[in-house]
Amino acid sequence: CTVASEVALRVGGDFFFDPQPGDSPVKLVLIAGGVGINPLFSILLHIADLHGYQEGKGNGYKMGPVKLYYSAKNTSQLLFKRNILGLMNAFPGKITCRFHVTQQSSEVCEELQPHVTGK
């Protein structure tokens, strides 16, 4: 987004992402805190599958990039962090994540450091 961009925001309710072949690609921003990552991680896995289909078969799915912003007290409470890093590595530039920690008291591991902000 840029300054003055219009965005759609939804809080609560059902969480799903069900694009159809031939739909225009959309850019997604997913925002999660703590265990609230669960439905969004499912969406992220679905997006990764669709990116894989797009690259492998050209079956009509056109996926835009997705950015995940995920916050927890510390890196040990970031659920699925290894899986998320794996998705970012598998789909560079198409799936990105910024982790934010609010009460980190120990050093952040080297693998996570480039993707973590906060205390």
Secondary structure in CASP SS format (residue, H / E / C, confidence):
PFRMAT SS
TARGET T0000
AUTHOR 0000-0000-0000
METHOD secondary structure of the structure
MODEL  1
C C 1.00
T C 1.00
V C 1.00
A C 1.00
S C 1.00
E C 1.00
V C 1.00
A C 1.00
L C 1.00
R C 1.00
V C 1.00
G C 1.00
G C 1.00
D C 1.00
F C 1.00
F C 1.00
F C 1.00
D C 1.00
P C 1.00
Q C 1.00
P C 1.00
G C 1.00
D C 1.00
S C 1.00
P C 1.00
V C 1.00
K C 1.00
L E 1.00
V E 1.00
L E 1.00
I E 1.00
A E 1.00
G E 1.00
G H 1.00
V H 1.00
G H 1.00
I H 1.00
N H 1.00
P H 1.00
L H 1.00
F H 1.00
S H 1.00
I H 1.00
L H 1.00
L H 1.00
H H 1.00
I H 1.00
A H 1.00
D H 1.00
L H 1.00
H H 1.00
G H 1.00
Y H 1.00
Q H 1.00
E H 1.00
G H 1.00
K H 1.00
G C 1.00
N C 1.00
G C 1.00
Y C 1.00
K C 1.00
M C 1.00
G C 1.00
P C 1.00
V E 1.00
K E 1.00
L E 1.00
Y E 1.00
Y E 1.00
S E 1.00
A E 1.00
K C 1.00
N C 1.00
T H 1.00
S H 1.00
Q H 1.00
L C 1.00
L C 1.00
F C 1.00
K H 1.00
R H 1.00
N H 1.00
I H 1.00
L H 1.00
G H 1.00
L H 1.00
M H 1.00
N H 1.00
A H 1.00
F C 1.00
P C 1.00
G C 1.00
K C 1.00
I E 1.00
T E 1.00
C E 1.00
R E 1.00
F E 1.00
H E 1.00
V E 1.00
T C 1.00
Q C 1.00
Q C 1.00
S C 1.00
S C 1.00
E C 1.00
V C 1.00
C C 1.00
E C 1.00
E C 1.00
L C 1.00
Q H 1.00
P H 1.00
H H 1.00
V E 1.00
T E 1.00
G E 1.00
K C 1.00
END
